Amino acid sequence: MISIQNLSFSYPKKDSLFHELNWECSDGSIIGLLGKNGAGKSTFLRLLSGLIFPKNGEVKVGLQNPRDRQPDFLKDIFLIPDELAIPIHFKVSDYTKMMAPFYPQFNFVRFEMLLKEFEIEENAKLGDFSFGQQKKVVLAFGLSTNCKLLLFDEPTNGLDIPSKSTFRKAVAANLGDQQTLIIATHLVKDVENLIDRVVILGDGKVKLDQNLLALSDQLNFGYAIEMPETAIYSEKGGVGLHFIQTRQENQNQSQVNLELLFNAVVSGAISAQTFLNQNQTTS
Amino acid sequence: MFLLLIFLFLYIFYSNYQTTALLSKYIISDGKNIAWEAGNYQGIFISGIFILAIFATGQSFLDLREKKAARQYLLLPASHLEKYLVQFLGRFLLPLMIYPILFWLASVLSVGIFKLSLLLFENKAIDFPEAAPFFQLFSLPSEQPTIIYWILWSIFLLIPSLMFLGGIIFGKLNFVLMPLSVLLFSGLMALSFLGLSWILQLDSIILGEQMKFEVLNFDKSEIFPGIPLLLLVIIVLFWIAILLSYVVSYYRLTEKEA
């Protein structure tokens, strides 16, 4: 379980990035971490991994404080940053031999299988790979570590279209019930059918934190030529309008349009309060 | 690479020096024997320690210099102590232990090559130059007071220790910034010493027409027989700095962000 209490953070000589941020998350979810550029998505992941320390407040991952960077904590967390640092003179197999022993639950069979799915040659040198191919190696490695907490920063950045699909399948097929995956991305479409929870960061706080099932239960995402009167938010798309409205009891559930939801939250049309109000109305 | 350079340097140095010596002895015949002796190694050996401190020990915590690599390094599932010890052993202890052995081997090899080349090309068998006697590399002339040994040993240890610390503080500019810091600190020490002299004796420093520049005598005010107070203070400060450099670098590692 991840627990963040009253987190405040700022980089030196910069405005505050997070202020009194609170967030909790139980084990076993795939979370999409969204936010505008500079909202602090990568910083959020680095705070969770213990690479940077909060100015105020507390971050807990399980019983551990990431700041301590204890080996027991580190062997159960795997961060894939947007910019990779891998030993380019090593072969994939050598890289695995060197790194895998640090992760006691590492699954070699799964790693080989994932490499095949990503079409990566195990005996090739990492330095001969493109950025996308290097990313595939690290993604395969990360998914094979069996770490309880996986933090992927822009994982589909640099992947070609087939690989993005392979990535989604690999995540869905290989993540255990007790594993938590947080994906920070601005490529919303890449993770739309993968995540089961969405967290949107903005203005130094968590602007929205909702389960996707709850979202599709409470909101209706549609497309119409004219904006419905009950629409909470809309934006132009082709000849008509994409809109979000409160879902009526007799309406079928619609698929959550993450991009539309993100824009609605960023514009302030939808907030955590929207859901609180809705719950109060229904009860 | 560094040690290879040392070897080459020694070899070339001997060759030239000894060739000159041989020429002067056998051709010019001025009677002077300026052959290379065992005691002549020490200067190069000590200089090598300082070079080693700058270019090997000063490269400590290399992974922390670049943000991308630092993230990988800091998240590697190992304790701070394990990561620290690897650096300490690999960048400090091992180079300082291997260096004297390789230096000695290089001297033996250099001398061997030199003698062999003379035998082959000039058909001369000679007794000199001597190879470096291993234990003599560390020894000082016996007439020196004990406190001088302490000062020299503390300097030998202080420089690599500070360079080790500098690796995690100054990063890639360590080889410039740490020596500069040491020079700055030494300058401040010297100035404070002058200041102290001036406070105790107002006319010790007079600048102008009658320029006078007298400082307190290092050798006086002995706290124990043969141990001047000022030198004792310097030794204590040096040893504290040696110990603190390891403590500070460890805590710096635990607090490192990337």
Chai-1 contact restraints between the chains, C-beta under 6 A:
chainA,res_idxA,chainB,res_idxB,connection_type,confidence,min_distance_angstrom,max_distance_angstrom,comment,restraint_id
A,L51,B,R71,contact,1.0,0.0,6.0,A-B,restraint_1
A,L51,B,A258,contact,1.0,0.0,6.0,A-B,restraint_2
A,I52,B,E257,contact,1.0,0.0,6.0,A-B,restraint_3
A,P71,B,P77,contact,1.0,0.0,6.0,A-B,restraint_4
A,P71,B,A78,contact,1.0,0.0,6.0,A-B,restraint_5
A,P71,B,S79,contact,1.0,0.0,6.0,A-B,restraint_6
A,L74,B,L75,contact,1.0,0.0,6.0,A-B,restraint_7
A,L74,B,P77,contact,1.0,0.0,6.0,A-B,restraint_8
A,K75,B,P77,contact,1.0,0.0,6.0,A-B,restraint_9
A,L79,B,L75,contact,1.0,0.0,6.0,A-B,restraint_10
A,P81,B,R71,contact,1.0,0.0,6.0,A-B,restraint_11
A,E83,B,K68,contact,1.0,0.0,6.0,A-B,restraint_12
A,A85,B,K68,contact,1.0,0.0,6.0,A-B,restraint_13
A,A85,B,A69,contact,1.0,0.0,6.0,A-B,restraint_14
A,A85,B,Q72,contact,1.0,0.0,6.0,A-B,restraint_15
A,F102,B,P77,contact,1.0,0.0,6.0,A-B,restraint_16
